[in-house]
Amino acid sequence: MTTTRENTLDAYNAIFILDTRDYDKPVESLVEHITTVLSELGATVSDVKNHGRIEFIRVTDRNHPGDTYLEFDFEGPRGISQRLQERLRLDNTVKRVHVELRGA
């Protein structure tokens, strides 16, 4: 956790579940998009892990048995989780976002 006079930055870990069924570009373009959104919200991304396509434990649609999972480690201002979810809620490729404080 980094502290400055004006603001406090916290360390976060975020998991993104991406629905790439109708997405014809490489996953790296989605990594760039999410990194850009985080930067615009005042975050600094330190690490990105592409976990690839992971099959669901409980499949509700046999034509869609899994999705792509990305993991981001970043530092950002407090309240970034809610602002990130609001920013990505209309993005059809981002199915779920789970953000948690690291070291908490």
C-alpha positions in Angstrom: 0.0 0.0 0.0 1.4 3.4 -1.0 0.5 6.6 0.8 0.9 10.1 -0.5 -0.3 13.4 0.8 -3.2 13.8 -1.6 -4.5 10.2 -1.8 -4.1 6.7 -0.7 -3.5 3.8 -3.2 -4.5 0.3 -2.2 -3.3 -2.9 -3.8 -6.0 -4.9 -5.6 -6.4 -8.3 -7.4 -9.2 -8.6 -10.0 -10.5 -11.6 -11.9 -12.3 -11.0 -15.1 -14.4 -13.6 -16.8 -14.7 -12.8 -20.5 -17.3 -14.1 -22.9 -15.3 -14.3 -26.1 -17.8 -16.4 -28.2 -18.4 -13.6 -30.8 -15.1 -11.9 -30.3 -12.8 -12.3 -33.3 -9.8 -10.3 -32.1 -7.0 -11.8 -29.9 -7.4 -11.8 -26.1 -4.5 -9.4 -25.9 -6.7 -6.6 -27.2 -9.1 -7.2 -24.3 -6.1 -7.0 -21.9 -5.2 -3.7 -23.4 -8.8 -2.4 -23.2 -9.1 -3.4 -19.5 -5.6 -1.9 -18.7 -6.7 1.3 -20.4 -9.9 1.5 -18.4 -8.0 0.9 -15.1 -5.5 3.6 -16.1 -8.4 6.0 -16.8 -9.7 5.3 -13.3 -6.3 6.1 -11.7 -4.9 2.6 -11.3 -1.4 1.3 -12.2 -1.4 -2.3 -13.4 1.6 -4.3 -12.1 0.8 -7.8 -13.4 -1.6 -9.5 -15.8 -2.1 -13.3 -16.0 -4.1 -14.9 -18.8 -5.4 -18.1 -17.4 -6.9 -19.0 -20.8 -10.2 -20.7 -21.3 -11.5 -22.5 -18.3 -14.4 -24.9 -18.4 -17.4 -24.2 -16.1 -18.0 -26.7 -13.2 -21.7 -26.4 -13.8 -22.6 -25.9 -17.5 -26.0 -24.3 -18.2 -25.6 -24.1 -22.0 -23.9 -27.1 -23.7 -22.9 -24.8 -26.5 -21.0 -22.5 -24.1 -19.0 -24.7 -21.6 -16.4 -22.2 -20.5 -15.0 -18.7 -20.7 -11.6 -16.9 -20.7 -10.2 -15.8 -17.3 -7.8 -12.9 -16.8 -6.2 -11.8 -13.5 -4.9 -8.3 -12.9 -2.8 -7.0 -10.0 -2.9 -3.2 -9.7 -2.7 -0.3 -7.3 -5.6 2.2 -7.3 -7.6 4.7 -5.3 -10.2 3.6 -2.8 -13.5 2.9 -4.3 -12.1 1.8 -7.7 -13.9 -1.5 -7.5 -17.3 0.0 -7.8 -16.3 2.5 -10.5 -14.7 -0.3 -12.5 -17.8 -2.4 -12.4 -19.9 0.6 -13.4 -17.6 1.3 -16.3 -17.6 -2.2 -17.7 -21.2 -3.2 -17.0 -22.3 -2.5 -20.6 -19.3 -4.3 -22.1 -20.7 -7.5 -23.6 -17.3 -9.3 -23.5 -16.9 -8.8 -19.7 -19.1 -11.3 -18.1 -18.0 -11.0 -14.4 -15.5 -8.9 -12.4 -14.4 -9.8 -8.9 -12.1 -7.2 -7.2 -10.5 -7.7 -3.8 -7.9 -5.9 -1.7 -4.6 -7.7 -1.6 -3.1 -8.4 1.8 -6.4 -7.6 3.6 
